[in-house]
């Protein structure tokens, strides 16, 4: 039974960067992985693409032939893919039991209310794939209360629309500190509780003061479902990637196969044994990436230099 991640999120949330990083990480832990591009507008994938929807339909073709703009063109292209699911199934059959990352388009209407992407996911389920949605959102949105509420609504609507195991992720956490201080601790935003604390901040903004009752109703709506929460991710940090991978594995019911047991390195053992809890709580993440980012960066830089010097010394000893 093959497993897969459906990587969704607004434009600029880091989907392709995530797919590239996760593909490399899975290679490091000995898990066979393939990446499938479902975005007809993505012509610069940084990862090795095992199957590309642009082999069936491209955005440029649709815009030229149908006279559509970029957004309408992507929607049309996904409808074209929905009508040619045999092409997708045939391409996936060549990947065998590989763990698959599906890099999806960024138009939010595709995963909030349009049916094509959902129908494609349903076909993948019928093919036997165990699916987990990984919904990436740029973490800088939490610095603005109004944008944060918009993100909550987007996440909630996506969860209701797709109706699959769903992990919401605040991406690009490594550059969050550059956007200024947060009004609350990071766990306030990841656990999505007591949203009423946002209301005074919204009322101080003249753009939103007259929408006080609407803001209150939206906060109550999100809280009433009790569905939305967030993980965090700094894609170049191995601990962060390992923690998120473990969360995704639990959501999808992934069990390690025997093929992953030979020649284990430290990251393979860590994934297999469920390590990675240390230093990955929300407060640990806040300390590393927000409160004391510069100190940690300097510490890791010195540590990397020392490791490089140690390897160099070992090579010189071998030469002698």
Secondary structure, 3 states (H helix, E strand, C coil): CCEEEEEEECCCCCHHHHHHHHHHHHHHCCCCEEEEECCCCCCCCCCCEEEEHHHCCCHHHHHHHHCCCHHHHHHHHHHHHHCCHHHHHHHHHCCCCCEEEEECCCCCHHHHCCCHHHHHHHHHHHCCCEEEEEEEEEHHHHHCHHHHHHHHHHHHHHHHHHCCCEEEEEECHHHHHHHCCCCCCHHHHHHCCCHHHHHHHHHCCCCCHHHHHHHHHHHHHHHHHCCCCEEECCCCCHHHHHHHHHHHHHHHCCCCCHHHCCCCCHHHHHHHHCCCCCCCCHHHHHHHHHHCHHHHHHHHHHHHHHHHHHHHHHHHHHHC
